[in-house]
Structures are given as C-alpha cells and as structure tokens.
Amino acid sequence: MTSKTSTSSTSTPYPLGVSRRSDGRANVALYSETAESVTVVTFDDDGSERASTPLPEYTGHVFHGIVENMPVGTKYGFRVDGEWNPAEGLRHNAAKLLLDPYARAVAGSVEWDEAVFSHHHDEPEKRNDADSAPFMPRSVVVDDDFDWGDDSAPRIPLSESVIYEVHVKGFTQLDEAVDADIRGTYAGLAHPSAIEHLTRLGITAVELLPTHQFVQDSHLLEEGRRNYWGYNSIGFLAPHNEYSSAGDTGGQVTEFKSMVKALHAAGLEVILDVVYNHTAEGNHLGPTLSLKGIDNGSHYRLVPDDRSSYYDTTGTGNSLNVGHPAALGLIMDSLRYWVTEMHVDGFRFDLASTLTRQDEDLDRHSAFLDMVHQDPVLAPVKLIAEPWDTAGYQVGGFPARWSEWNGKFRDDVRDFWRGEEGSLPALAQRVSGSPDVYENDRRPTLASVNFVTAHDGFTLADLTMYDEKHNEENGEDSQDGESDNRSWGCGAEGPTDDADVNALRDRQRRNFLATLLLSAGVPMILGGDELARSQGGNNNAYCQDNEISWYDWAAADDQLVEFTTALIGLRREHPSLRPVWFRHGEEGGSGDTVDFQRADGVAMEEGDWANGSNKSIAVLYKSTAEDAVFLWLMNAADTPVEFTLPDETWALALSSDPDQKVADAPTSILVRDRSFTLLQA
C-alpha cells in the first residue's frame, strides 16, 4: 500500500507494499517464503532504471527496507531472486520485473514478448533469463490525499435495492451527451447525463464489471480483439488504468474516487465485481507478472503430486490459494482498502465457490468466509456471491450474511415465458423469493439476487430475438458461449419487419422485466436491457470491445425505458411487492400472504401444479405494510386466458399488453397471449 508514515529510519514488515514517508523515502515490504532476495527497481519516465535497492530486512517471511527517493508518481517494480525448480513449484527469476501485488496504481500494459515468461516457449522447463522490464507495466506510488467532503455511504437496505450491472466503458462510449474526452471512463460514468439516466430509472446501485487492473490476453490482441469484460486481474488494489481520462500514473485513483463521490451524491451505491479466484498469470505455461515470481506456492493452489501444475476450478489456468495466509491476506487487505479508501459499498465475487475451496471441496466454513464474516470493516457492505465455479454449483450454499446470484431464477423464469411445459411450479418458487433454496436455512428472500440476464449471456433484447447464439465475431466458429440459453426468437431469428413478431417481442421483454421486479428478492437488471440493447445474438461478448457491446443510446427504446421506470417505481412505493421474509397462503396465519390461484379464481391445488400444460396463474399479494392489494395475472400460453377476479375494486397498475383495459367493477378480465397484467385494489 502507499499510505504515509513517519520519517523513522527503521523499516517495518507491515503494511505490505509501499508506504510513503514525508521525507520522500518509503517503507517497502513484500511477502515471500521462498525468495532469497528482493530488490526494488525504480524507473524514470523514459523507462530507464533510476535505482535498484535491495530490501535488507526479513521478518516473518516479509522482505522490507527503506527506499530513497520514492515520491508520488514514482514507477517501480520488484526483482525477486531464488530457486528455479518448477517441479517443486518454485518459479523465481530475477530477470523478470514483477508488479507489486499491493500497488494502488499501474502504468502501462503488458507487451507480449517472450521475455515476460520465465520459461522458453519451446522448452518450458528451461529458465528464460531475458529481461522482461522493457515489456512490463510499472507499479506507481500514488497520492492518498482526496477531498471526500461530506461523502457518506448511502447504505440502502437490500429490501429497497435495485442493482444495475454496468460496464464502465460501454455505458458512455457512444453517449453523445457525455463530453467526448471522458466517454468510456470513470469520469464518464460520473457525468451528470449518465447519473441522470440512472436516477430517473430508479436503480439504487451500480454493479461495475471488473475495475481491478487487468491484462489484455495475448491471443485476443493477435486476433484483433480485446478483453472487454476484464475478468483477468493482476492488481487487486489498483483501478484499471484504461478507464481513466486522467492518465495512468495515479490519476486513475483520483478519478475513481471522484466517480464514487458523484454517484454517492446522487444516492447511488457502488458495488464492484471482483475477481479474486484467479489472476492473469495462467497455468505453468503462463507469464510471470507478479505473484508467480514472488512466491508461487503461497499464492496459487498447486497440484499436490505435481507441483509444476496448477489446480484450476476457474477455467483460466490457476486458482488462488485461499487456504494460505499470504493469498488470503492479500484478498482481505484489498477488500478493506476498497471500502475504507475508495468508499465502495459492496462486492460481487466472481466464481465465489473457488474462494471456499481450501482443499478440493466446497466449505461453508472456509477461512475466507470466516474472515469476511468477522471483519468489522466489511460488516456494513453488501456481499454477493456468484455461487459456482467450473467444479461445482452452490446456489443456496453460502452463509447467512451473503446474497447470491440465483441462476435458478434466470432459468425458471425463461422457461415459463417461452412456454415450456411443467414450468409453473418452479416459477411460483422463484417469484416467492426461492423458499425452496433459502427458507430451510432461515435465510430471507434477500439472499436471492434475481436476474434474467447478465453480462454473461444474451441481453434481454437478444433473449427475445434469437433461438441460437451467434458468436461468429469471437473467432471460435461460434463454439464458445452457452448453447442452452432457453431463449425464443418469437418466430423469427434476429431482426425482422414482421409487426406481429415485433409486438410479441415487446411483450416478452416487459414480461421478463416485470417478473424480475415484481418477485421477492433483490432484482438485478443488466445495464442496457431497458434500452433494448442488442449484441446481435452474441451471448459471449467478452472479447468485443466495440459497438457490439457498447450501449447504443441513439437506438434506445424510449417506451421500454419508461416501462422499466414505472416498474421500479411501483416496487419502490409498495412494500408488499418487496417482502423481506417469505410469505405463505392465508392458512399460515400471517397478514403478509401470497396466494396462487387458477384462472377461475380457485386456489391452486396439487393436481393443478402437476398439470404440465398449465401456463397461466394469478398471484395475490397482501401485506400488513400497506393497504394496497395486488393481483398479478400471468399468461404464458399462446392463447388468451380469462381470469376471474376476487371481490375487490380493481384498477390497472401495469401490463405488457398495450391494449389492456380494465372496466368499472370488473368480475373478470381477459389477458392476452404471452402477457401479464398487474391489478391494484
């Protein structure tokens, strides 16, 4: 880290990283159990080495020392010497310049010369002694000072939260309302025009796709593509430099803080999508950029009987060794830093199941989960797990304080609205907050982060436009990406001039948004779905840093934006539409109830649930939190259904059918095919 300390001539082993001193010197500390020596190398702006300073002290596996002349803006790296013995998991190579794992800013990017690898491509067991410094980015000493003013965390309760998953660059890259020089940056996301869209929509939090410093994949660059999503981290404390309009020598830190401050001022929380499960160093054939050359075995999980190989449950080549204090400490220090210094409000943990594996199995009482659970800094922030990895599916398996991306919600809601037979019982569970997943563990509805679409997969528009994925632009013959999308193009594949197909697609988009926002749990909207943003059928646009992924504001569906805004407004205004705990039928004795009824107004019975051809249902919401009663009528059949109404005075709240009308004192109402109608008493 680069906190400011005293002018003492004595170095300390903590904090790790660079700690500036008021006299221009710095305390530098780096953890390694296996290194023989560590040298700090500083650089001038022209790339030439300014000085090399060995760290002379060694305390508790930490090399540390005082380094002269390390003011703000200094570019530096480490050279770590030690044994090169891949068979034993040792990959030290002093010829490689290494990024500081605790760097708060990174300047430049990796240039993919063979020198950044500790081995030779044609002889992987032979050490490559070429100097990697000319091809490596630099760690940067940053200024911690920032005027936060009266900034305070919004601390919006989960029960009132509506999350918006958004990409920093893609959101404003094509937005002509944002100044051209800051489009696609942290400053762009903080622009009044961008914030106005978010606040008008009514969302309460932005969940940013990865903003930790990440690496552009060599094979993508060779093919003329780029890593757009950013799930390839190399700096857990550094904001990604390419999203900065203020340069990469520390300006990215100030710009990120300014973005958070502006979003907080608008009442919006900032949640980071964090990738602690792996790094960009890959497997045994990957580059040596940081942790691999510092202390390979302490930071990565190695195969016990073949320590030259990496245990991989992420699909990227490596997994962090969260059972070791060094790796676990790095993650915890990073989390605390982003909360205390950068003022973020929560985290979504990519492939979180990997972080619970101390051995091979998922462990609900792993060191990582226990450390997070007891940490007072993290106690007030939102914790969201992606509860799976390549080796296991763990929905419902996280502790009480956590919320989880509920993949079952996505799958079951898609099945229902595409007319899949037998999907009604699962739909009832999902709109109720998934009690079949969470209630037995006494976890509330808020454990479920509900979503229909996310960055990984079809957008909402494409979900209703395509039966099949169209990933040809990714260069893998469309073999990449999920094939089981549970999508339906409504009778055509891709854009069409058929008015009936387009009208059906419009209804389906509204059906999905309504199911998301009227269900118990925490809703997450994929950014751009309210605009009807399309990726041309690409359901794996991780490498499309271009118009395929960027938000096309000029083509926005303004009517869908208004509909989404109205839905969020209904949810915000009516507590009965966002229960904290599970509601059951009136026979349960509670004033907060949900009753499922057939179209004829009779309560659903066992035989009705078992009828696979049943594709319509009425959901009656009552709550002691307010006088309002809601009746949600859903019809996924391809023919209209007439619903008998309870004895109330009903008014139309919202419908996906633009022609829906409600008569005075109705006793029944016709709900057209593939549509919903929400009535309010």
Stockholm file with secondary structure:
# STOCKHOLM 1.0

chainA/1-681         MTSKTSTSSTSTPYPLGVSRRSDGRANVALYSETAESVTVVTFDDDGSERASTPLPEYTGHVFHGIVENMPVGTKYGFRVDGEWNPAEGLRHNAAKLLLDPYARAVAGSVEWDEAVFSHHHDEPEKRNDADSAPFMPRSVVVDDDFDWGDDSAPRIPLSESVIYEVHVKGFTQLDEAVDADIRGTYAGLAHPSAIEHLTRLGITAVELLPTHQFVQDSHLLEEGRRNYWGYNSIGFLAPHNEYSSAGDTGGQVTEFKSMVKALHAAGLEVILDVVYNHTAEGNHLGPTLSLKGIDNGSHYRLVPDDRSSYYDTTGTGNSLNVGHPAALGLIMDSLRYWVTEMHVDGFRFDLASTLTRQDEDLDRHSAFLDMVHQDPVLAPVKLIAEPWDTAGYQVGGFPARWSEWNGKFRDDVRDFWRGEEGSLPALAQRVSGSPDVYENDRRPTLASVNFVTAHDGFTLADLTMYDEKHNEENGEDSQDGESDNRSWGCGAEGPTDDADVNALRDRQRRNFLATLLLSAGVPMILGGDELARSQGGNNNAYCQDNEISWYDWAAADDQLVEFTTALIGLRREHPSLRPVWFRHGEEGGSGDTVDFQRADGVAMEEGDWANGSNKSIAVLYKSTAEDAVFLWLMNAADTPVEFTLPDETWALALSSDPDQKVADAPTSILVRDRSFTLLQA
#=GR chainA/1-681 SS CCCEECCCSCCCSCSSEEEEETTSCEEEEEECSSEEEEEEEEECTTSCEEEEEECCEEETTEEEEEESSCCTTCEEEEEEEECEEGGGTEECCTTSCBCCTTCSCEESCCCCCGGGSSEETTEEEEECCSCCGGGSCEEECCCCCCCCTTCCCCCCCGGGCCEEEECHHHHHTTCTTSCGGGTTSHHHHTSHHHHHHHHHHTCCEEEESCCEEECCCHHHHHTTCCCCSCCCEEEEEEECGGGCSSCSSSHHHHHHHHHHHHHHHTTCEEEEEECCSCCTTCSTTSCCSSHHHHHHHHHBCEETTEEEEECCSSSSSCCBCTTSHHHHHHHHHHHHHHHHTTCCCEEEETTGGGGGCSSSSCCTTCHHHHHHHHCTTTTTSEEEECCEETTEECTTCSCTTCEEECHHHHHHHHHHHTTCTTCHHHHHHHHTTCHHHHGGGTCCGGGEEECSCCSSSCCHHHHTTCSSCCCGGGTSTTCSSCSCCCCCCTTSSSCCCCHHHHHHHHHHHHHHHHHHHSSSSEEEEETTGGGTCCCTTCSCGGGCCSTTTSCCGGGCCHHHHHHHHHHHHHHHHCGGGSCSSCCBCGGGCCSSEEEEECTTSCBCCHHHHHCTTCCEEEEEEECTTCSCCEEEEEECSSSCEEEECCSSCCEEEEESCTTCCCCSSCSEEEECTTEEEEEEC
#=GC SS_cons         CCCEECCCSCCCSCSSEEEEETTSCEEEEEECSSEEEEEEEEECTTSCEEEEEECCEEETTEEEEEESSCCTTCEEEEEEEECEEGGGTEECCTTSCBCCTTCSCEESCCCCCGGGSSEETTEEEEECCSCCGGGSCEEECCCCCCCCTTCCCCCCCGGGCCEEEECHHHHHTTCTTSCGGGTTSHHHHTSHHHHHHHHHHTCCEEEESCCEEECCCHHHHHTTCCCCSCCCEEEEEEECGGGCSSCSSSHHHHHHHHHHHHHHHTTCEEEEEECCSCCTTCSTTSCCSSHHHHHHHHHBCEETTEEEEECCSSSSSCCBCTTSHHHHHHHHHHHHHHHHTTCCCEEEETTGGGGGCSSSSCCTTCHHHHHHHHCTTTTTSEEEECCEETTEECTTCSCTTCEEECHHHHHHHHHHHTTCTTCHHHHHHHHTTCHHHHGGGTCCGGGEEECSCCSSSCCHHHHTTCSSCCCGGGTSTTCSSCSCCCCCCTTSSSCCCCHHHHHHHHHHHHHHHHHHHSSSSEEEEETTGGGTCCCTTCSCGGGCCSTTTSCCGGGCCHHHHHHHHHHHHHHHHCGGGSCSSCCBCGGGCCSSEEEEECTTSCBCCHHHHHCTTCCEEEEEEECTTCSCCEEEEEECSSSCEEEECCSSCCEEEEESCTTCCCCSSCSEEEECTTEEEEEEC
//
